[in-house]
Amino acid sequence: MDMDMIEEEFYRNFSERGELGASLSVWRDGESVLNLAHGWCDRSEGAVWDVETLVPIYSATKGPAAAVLLMLLDENGLTPDSRVCQVWEGFPNEQATFGEMMSHQCGLAGLDEVVDVYDFDAVIGALESQSANWGYGDGHGYHPRTFGFLLDKCVRLLSGEVLGDVWRERVADPLGLDLWIGLPEVEFGRVARLYPGKSDRSEMESGFYREFNQPGSLVRKAFSSPKGLHAVHEMNTGRAWRASLPSMGGVSTAGALAKFYQACIGRVGCFSDDVRGWMMESQVMGEDRVLCTPTHFSCGFQKDPLGDDGEKLRSHYGVSKAAFGHPGAGGSHAFGDPDSGVSFAYTMNQMDLSVLPGAKSLSLIGALF
């Protein structure tokens, strides 16, 4: 691990890739080995970005949220092979397992009913009455927004608490993680302002964005339901930060994300062997109906997809086939590698127009390994 090379790539994000403020955290075998921060919390350059700067991490929230449900399944004698309806009687597919639900196989990515992202009960009602977006057993498609509601409903039924509270009590506080799914108002002053990415012609011509810009498409429906919090400026509000939205509402430092993945790979204590195994174990792999590219999921986490030859098709999670994590829209990214004992997290506020990791984090991962 060449620290000088990694640091060089980090600062290149500012000099060549348009970064505004960002943090990089690398841990190995239970210890922090690199913790960088640079830039500004907003374009006025009124506040310096440091290692304690919080920022919304969008879908990088999904990994921590999934960990909460996996812990509760384990404690209640359930596994990813247990059927969801054993816990949630109103779940619209009686056959579906938790593993299938947590790996985006249940066809509940897009809702037909228009409901508000802040109205939990209305979203759950819409999910319970939703016809599957595709046939059961017929592939998978990323659930960008509904995923968190599916997890949160199961967590509430198993624990009697909202997912964000269980996260705080059972994981974040014991590990000392500055990662919040429901940020208290006293912390609002530490949150950096997000700025939207600019469109690139090559990206706009990709299969994903062609479908996204097509009215009525599954991709469009998945990324627009439930309604609300579509514009980046809406994520720069206290209401969004405190809402405890497990799909996309996490607010974190890079150091907290990286340490979380140390727990996921067993380098610091928190999760049982079974839970860590479920985080790593493949559930589905193939062409994604929503992201329009091959994807690979365990229970709530992404892995790099493999080709017919068994080799990686891309390296968003380093070199190990066992590594897993989750990116956030616009550029935040985090993962753990059980083979090397390394975990990685990158957080930033100048977004790119991407739902998968982009050049800023991938250049760092390349240098890391």
TORSEVO-201392 format. One record per residue (C-alpha): x, y, z. Coordinates in steps of 0.1 Angstrom, whole numbers, plus 5000, padded with zeros to 4 digits. Layout:
<pts>
XYZ...
</pts>
This chain:
<pts>
500050005000501850314987500550605009502350864988500650744956497250734972497751084986498851214952495651074936493551234964494951584956494651524919490951504924491051874933493651984907492251784877488751644885486951944899486551834935485452104960485751934994486451565002487751315027489450985023489750725050491650395048491750135076493649805078493249535104491449745129493650055126493250385107496250405083495250715062492850995070492951285045490651595042490951895019488852175003485752365013482352285027480652525002481552734972481853054992484852895008483553005042484252685060487252455056486552085050488251865077488151505088485051575110483051725082479651555076478051515042475051335028476151005013473050904994472950524987476150455006473550455035472250115022475049915036474750035072470950005069471249645056473549555085470849655110468249425095470749135092471549175129467849155138467248855116470148675133468848765168465348635160466448305146465848405110468248395080468248535045466448215034463448295057460448435040459648805044456048735051457048555084457748905097455649125075452248975068451349245042454449195020453149154985455148834976454448534999457348334984460148594986462948555010464848825029467848745008465848814976464349134990467749265001469349184967466749374947464949074932461349134943460349384916459349664939461749914925459050154912455650244926452450294906450850494934452150854939453250884976455651124994459051015005458451165040455150975045456350635057452850475062451750585027454850435011454350105030450750105018451850154983454449874985451849634999449449694970452149714943452249454915455749334908457649534882458749194867458048824873459248654905462448474898463048664866466148864874466849164895466849544893468249804917465649954941467250304946464550454968462050184980464849964993465150165026461350145032461449765028464249735053462749985078459349815079460949485087463249645114460249815130458349495131461249305146462349565171459549815176461950095167462750285135465850165117467850485123467450455161468550085161471550175140472550445165472050215196473349885183476149985158477050355156477350435193479250115203481750165175481950545179480750605143479950965132477450815107473850905112470550775097468551055112470851345121470051535153469751915149472751985171474951835144473552045115476352295115478952035105477251935073478852035040476652155011476251924981476452054945474951874915477151724888477151854853475951634824478451474801477351384766478851034768476950964800473751094786474050854757474550554780471750284783470950394818470450764810468550694778466050484799466150734828465051014804462250804789458850884804457150574818460350364818461050134848464350324854462450654855459850514878462450354902464350674906461250894910459150694935458350774962458251134952460351404968464151464974464851444936466851774934470251804951469252124968466551934987469251715003470852035017468052075043467651985079464451805070466251565048469151505072466851415102464351215082466050875088465750755052467750425050467950425012469650755007469450975039472650895057475051175068478651065076482351135077484650915056486250785087483050645101482150475068485550315066485450195102481950045097483449825069486149715093483349575115481749415084484949225076485549135113488549355121486649535148483849375169480149425163478649165140478348785144480048545120476748465104475848835098479248895083478848595061475448715048477049055040479548875017477548585003476348634967472548644962472248754926474348854896473548954861472049234839470349484862466849594850467249934865470950024863471149874828474549714834475649394851475449414889476149174917474449184951474749014985472249105012472149485008475649524996477249544961480049334948481949344915480149134888482048844873482348734837481848384823485548314830485048394867487048714865485849054875484149274849485249584868487049674900484849914920485749714951489449654946491049324936489449074958486248884947485248874983485149254987481749424991480349774998478050034983478450364964476350674968474950874939477451144928480651004942480650884978481950524980482950275006483749905009485549635029487949365017488049065040491148915022493449215027491849355059491449695041488449915042487950235022485650535022485550855001483051135008482751464989480351744981480951824943478851544928479351374895476451264873476750894882475050624902478150404902481650494914483450744891486950854884487551034917487050724939488250464913491550644909492050614946491150244947493550184918496350354938495350164970495849824955
</pts>
